[in-house]
Amino acid sequence: MKAEAETVIAVSKNKYNVNKIREDFPILKKKVHDKNLVYLDNAATTQKPTYVIDKVNKYYTTMNANIHRGVHALSQEATEAFEAARIQIKQFINALGKNQIIFTRGTTEAINLVASSYGRANIKEGDEIIISHMEHHSNIVPWQLLCKEKNAKLRVIPVNDNGELIYEEFEKMVNERTKFISIVYVSNSLGTINPIKELISYAHQFNIPVLVDAAQAVNHIRVDVQDLDCDFLAFSGHKIYGPTGIGALYGKVELLESMPPYMGGGDMISKVTFEETTYNELPHKFEAGTPDIAGAIGLGAAIEYVNKVGIENIKEHEHSLLEYATKQIAEVPGLKIIGTAKEKTSVLSFVLENIHPHDIGTFLDFEGVAIRTGHHCTQPLMQRFKIPATSRASFAMYNTKEEVDVLVYGLKKIIEVFG
C-alpha cells in the first residue's frame, strides 16, 4: 500500500516528484560494482514498483487457484482479479469492450497470433504485406514466414537519415494487392514516433487492416485504439512496469470473431466431442490453457500505477530528460546520435568513434550504468545506417538528470581510457 499512497501524494500536489516515485522501485537502491545503479535500459524492460510486486505476491499467498473453472472461493477470487486486469487494459487503451482484450505472453506472441490466425485465413498467393524498415524482428519474422508459406510478398517502407518513415513511399506502395499492414508505433532503436493515425486512415481508404506494435508506446504516450481506429494493437507488460511473460492483443470484434483459434486446449472451447469442437466466445477463444494469472494481475496493477502517476506527466518528464540528455551527450567528442526524428520518445541511440558499443556497455557497467548495446533486434535498421550496432540509453518515469550526468561522465571517461 505504501507505493500507491506515495504516488497519490506526489500527483495530488500537481507536481511531478521523481524522488517520491523512485522510492516505489526497490531495485533502484541496488549497488552495482559499489556504485549506485543508474538503470537506462528501459526500452528492453522496465523496473517494477512495489505496488506491482505486492499484487503478484498477494495472488500467490492469498488466492492461488486456477481461473474460470472452479466454484470454490480461491478460484472465484483469482478469476475476479484476472478479469479485473482485463478491464484495466480495456480502459487504458480505450477499447469498446473487454472481449477485445486477449492476454498473450507479450507483443511477440500477439503478432504471431495475428499472422498465424488472420494471416493464414486471409493472405493468398500474390498478396502483399507492408511493414517498415524500423521494425523489431518480432514484427518481421512472422510475416516472412507467412509470405513464404503463402507465396506472398513482404514490402518495406524506407526511412530517411533522421530515422523517420518516408510517408510518400508508403503511399506509393499501397495497391490492390496490399492485404495487410503491420507497423511499429515507436521505434525501440531510434525512439521515433511514427504517424500511425495518418497511416491507418490512408490504409482504411483501401479496406486494408492495420496492426500496431505498441510495445514502446504505451508507457510513454497515450494510446487510444478508438481514436487510432487500428484493427489490432499489441503490447507487453514488462515494458510498462509490469511482469515479464504477459502482454495483450487488442482486436476489432468482427475480425477476432472471423479468425480461427491460434491454439487448441482448455478454456478456449465450448463443447468437445471426438467428432467436432465448438469454440468459446471472445476473448477466451484465443486463450487456451492456464494463463499467466499472476502476470495478468501484475499487468493490471502496473497500469493502475501508471494511471495514478499520469501518462501525460510521465511523457512530459521523459521528454525533458531526452532534451537534456541530447544536449549533454552532444558535448562528448566523437559521438554521433543515431535517430534524430522530430517526434521522439525517450530513446537515445549513439555510436562513439573507434569504440565498439559492447566495450562502451561493459565500461559503463563498472560505473553502475546499465545501457543496452547491440542491434536491438533491428538488424535491417542497423544495415540501413551502415553500422553493426549502437549503444542505447532509454529513459523511464523514475530516471533523473543526475543519472544522465553520470552517463555523460562515463562516456567521457571511456574516451580518456581508450585514448
Summary of the structure (lengths in Angstrom):
residues: 419
radius of gyration: 22.1
end to end distance: 50.5
largest distance: 73.4
contacts: 1474
relative contact order: 0.16
helix: 45%
strand: 18%
